[in-house]
Amino acid sequence: MIVVLRLGATPPEVEEVERELARRGLETRKVESGGRMLLHIIAGPTRRARPVVKLEQVEALVPTSGPRVRREGRRFYPYHFVNWSAFSVALLGVLVFLAGMFPTGIGQEIDPRSAPAELPTPWYLRAPLMFVALFPESLAWLGWSIFALGGVFLFALPFIDRSTGANARVFRVIVALLLAIFLLASLKGAFA
């Protein structure tokens, strides 16, 4: 918990608040932010700090954990975004490692005098190409546009998702279903 002191609080006023918090069994440290003195409670039961709000030099109490986090949950950005990004990077690293360990064509004879008749599509292009192949030839531009807009939407998702509560869950379920449908449609035949 952080005790925010009013702007321009003098050192004796800060010491008075520190003594009051120490009397209540709380250990604090001073932090200055934007010209304002803050007292960060680092040890002790933070509930005991509530009465210091009545002091003239105390402007507010700001909880940093506990019931507020349990009540509101953690926001998608940055908490879940960072966790899922780290997981995605680790998964990508594993896939790249496995791709290097097991390259295609292991055990086949190499003929340096003749080129292969057909070069296979690289694995990273198969999903977008299969998604675009779902559209008629004349509407291929629409497939590429939808694919690009989906990528922009996924990139912008942390900035869009600022809601909490039951509506946020419904929104996340809808986004997850749309993403699953999009991925299943684009991966159709990607590994064939």
C-alpha positions as CSV (number, residue, x, y, z in Angstrom):
1,M,0.0,0.0,0.0
2,I,1.2,3.5,-0.7
3,V,0.3,6.6,1.4
4,V,0.2,9.6,-0.8
5,L,1.0,12.9,1.0
6,R,-0.3,16.2,-0.1
7,L,1.9,18.3,-2.4
8,G,4.3,20.4,-0.4
9,A,4.3,18.3,2.8
10,T,7.1,19.4,5.1
11,P,9.7,16.9,6.5
12,P,8.2,17.2,10.0
13,E,4.8,16.3,8.6
14,V,6.2,13.3,6.7
15,E,7.9,12.2,9.9
16,E,4.6,12.5,11.8
17,V,2.9,10.2,9.4
18,E,5.9,7.8,9.5
19,R,5.7,7.7,13.4
20,E,1.9,7.1,13.2
21,L,2.4,4.2,10.8
22,A,5.3,2.8,12.9
23,R,3.0,3.0,16.0
24,R,0.5,0.9,14.1
25,G,3.2,-1.7,13.4
26,L,3.9,-0.8,9.8
27,E,7.4,-0.4,8.2
28,T,7.7,2.2,5.5
29,R,10.1,3.7,3.1
30,K,10.1,7.2,1.5
31,V,9.6,7.5,-2.2
32,E,9.5,10.8,-4.1
33,S,7.5,11.0,-7.3
34,G,6.7,14.1,-9.3
35,G,7.6,16.4,-6.4
36,R,5.3,14.6,-4.1
37,M,6.3,12.5,-1.1
38,L,5.0,8.9,-0.9
39,L,5.3,6.4,1.9
40,H,5.4,2.8,0.6
41,I,4.3,0.3,3.3
42,I,6.7,-2.6,2.9
43,A,5.9,-4.7,6.0
44,G,3.0,-5.2,8.4
45,P,-0.8,-5.6,8.0
46,T,-1.8,-2.8,5.6
47,R,-5.3,-2.6,7.0
48,R,-3.9,-0.8,10.0
49,A,-2.9,2.1,7.7
50,R,-6.5,3.2,6.9
51,P,-6.9,5.6,9.9
52,V,-4.0,7.7,8.7
53,V,-6.2,9.1,5.9
54,K,-7.8,11.3,8.6
55,L,-4.5,13.2,9.0
56,E,-4.3,16.5,7.3
57,Q,-1.1,15.9,5.3
58,V,-2.3,12.5,3.9
59,E,-4.1,12.8,0.6
60,A,-4.9,9.2,-0.2
61,L,-4.1,5.5,0.3
62,V,-3.4,3.5,-2.9
63,P,-3.6,-0.3,-2.6
64,T,-0.9,-2.1,-4.6
65,S,-2.1,-5.7,-4.3
66,G,-4.5,-7.9,-2.4
67,P,-8.3,-7.5,-2.6
68,R,-8.1,-4.9,-5.4
69,V,-6.4,-7.4,-7.7
70,R,-8.7,-10.2,-6.6
71,R,-11.7,-8.0,-7.2
72,E,-10.7,-6.5,-10.5
73,G,-8.5,-9.2,-11.9
74,R,-5.4,-8.5,-13.9
75,R,-5.7,-6.5,-17.1
76,F,-5.0,-8.1,-20.4
77,Y,-2.3,-5.5,-21.1
78,P,0.3,-5.7,-19.8
79,Y,0.0,-8.7,-17.5
80,H,-1.6,-11.4,-19.8
81,F,-0.1,-9.9,-22.9
82,V,3.5,-10.3,-21.5
83,N,2.8,-13.8,-20.3
84,W,1.3,-15.0,-23.5
85,S,4.0,-13.3,-25.6
86,A,6.7,-15.0,-23.6
87,F,5.0,-18.3,-24.0
88,S,4.7,-17.7,-27.8
89,V,8.4,-16.8,-28.1
90,A,9.3,-20.0,-26.2
91,L,7.1,-22.1,-28.3
92,L,8.5,-20.5,-31.5
93,G,12.0,-21.2,-30.2
94,V,11.1,-24.9,-29.7
95,L,9.6,-25.1,-33.2
96,V,12.6,-23.5,-34.8
97,F,14.9,-25.9,-32.9
98,L,12.9,-28.9,-34.0
99,A,12.8,-27.7,-37.6
100,G,16.6,-27.4,-37.5
101,M,17.0,-30.8,-35.9
102,F,14.7,-32.6,-38.4
103,P,15.1,-30.9,-41.8
104,T,13.1,-32.1,-44.7
105,G,14.7,-34.6,-47.1
106,I,16.8,-36.5,-44.5
107,G,18.2,-39.7,-46.0
108,Q,17.4,-38.8,-49.6
109,E,20.1,-38.9,-52.3
110,I,21.3,-35.4,-53.4
111,D,21.9,-34.9,-57.1
112,P,23.9,-31.7,-57.5
113,R,23.5,-31.9,-61.4
114,S,19.8,-31.4,-61.5
115,A,17.4,-29.0,-59.7
116,P,14.3,-30.4,-58.1
117,A,11.2,-30.4,-60.4
118,E,9.1,-28.5,-57.9
119,L,10.0,-26.5,-54.8
120,P,7.6,-26.9,-52.0
121,T,5.9,-23.9,-50.4
122,P,7.7,-22.8,-47.2
123,W,5.8,-23.8,-44.1
124,Y,5.3,-20.2,-42.9
125,L,3.5,-19.3,-46.2
126,R,1.2,-22.4,-46.3
127,A,-1.4,-21.0,-43.8
128,P,-2.0,-17.7,-45.5
129,L,-2.0,-19.3,-49.0
130,M,-4.6,-21.9,-47.9
131,F,-6.7,-19.2,-46.4
132,V,-6.6,-17.2,-49.6
133,A,-7.4,-20.4,-51.6
134,L,-10.8,-20.5,-49.9
135,F,-11.8,-17.5,-52.0
136,P,-12.5,-17.6,-55.8
137,E,-9.6,-16.5,-58.0
138,S,-11.3,-13.1,-58.7
139,L,-11.7,-12.4,-54.9
140,A,-8.2,-13.4,-53.8
141,W,-7.6,-9.7,-52.9
142,L,-10.4,-10.1,-50.3
143,G,-8.7,-13.1,-48.7
144,W,-5.4,-11.2,-48.4
145,S,-7.3,-8.2,-47.0
146,I,-9.1,-10.3,-44.4
147,F,-5.8,-12.0,-43.4
148,A,-4.0,-8.6,-43.0
149,L,-6.9,-7.1,-41.0
150,G,-6.9,-10.2,-38.7
151,G,-3.2,-9.6,-38.1
152,V,-3.8,-5.9,-37.4
153,F,-6.7,-6.8,-35.0
154,L,-4.5,-9.3,-33.1
155,F,-1.7,-6.6,-32.8
156,A,-4.2,-4.0,-31.6
157,L,-6.1,-6.4,-29.1
158,P,-4.2,-5.2,-26.0
159,F,-5.2,-1.6,-26.7
160,I,-8.8,-2.6,-27.4
161,D,-9.4,-4.8,-24.3
162,R,-9.8,-2.5,-21.4
163,S,-13.0,-4.0,-19.9
164,T,-13.6,-5.9,-16.8
165,G,-16.4,-8.1,-15.4
166,A,-18.8,-10.4,-17.2
167,N,-18.9,-8.4,-20.5
168,A,-15.1,-8.8,-20.7
169,R,-15.4,-12.6,-20.5
170,V,-18.0,-12.6,-23.3
171,F,-15.8,-10.4,-25.4
172,R,-12.8,-12.7,-24.9
173,V,-14.8,-15.8,-25.7
174,I,-16.0,-14.2,-29.0
175,V,-12.5,-13.2,-29.9
176,A,-11.2,-16.6,-29.1
177,L,-13.8,-18.3,-31.2
178,L,-13.2,-16.0,-34.1
179,L,-9.5,-16.6,-33.8
180,A,-10.0,-20.4,-33.7
181,I,-12.2,-20.3,-36.8
182,F,-9.7,-18.1,-38.6
183,L,-6.8,-20.4,-37.7
184,L,-8.7,-23.6,-38.6
185,A,-9.7,-22.1,-42.0
186,S,-6.2,-20.9,-42.7
187,L,-4.5,-24.1,-41.6
188,K,-6.7,-26.3,-43.7
189,G,-4.3,-28.4,-45.7
190,A,-1.3,-26.4,-44.4
191,F,0.6,-29.6,-43.4
192,A,-0.5,-31.7,-46.4
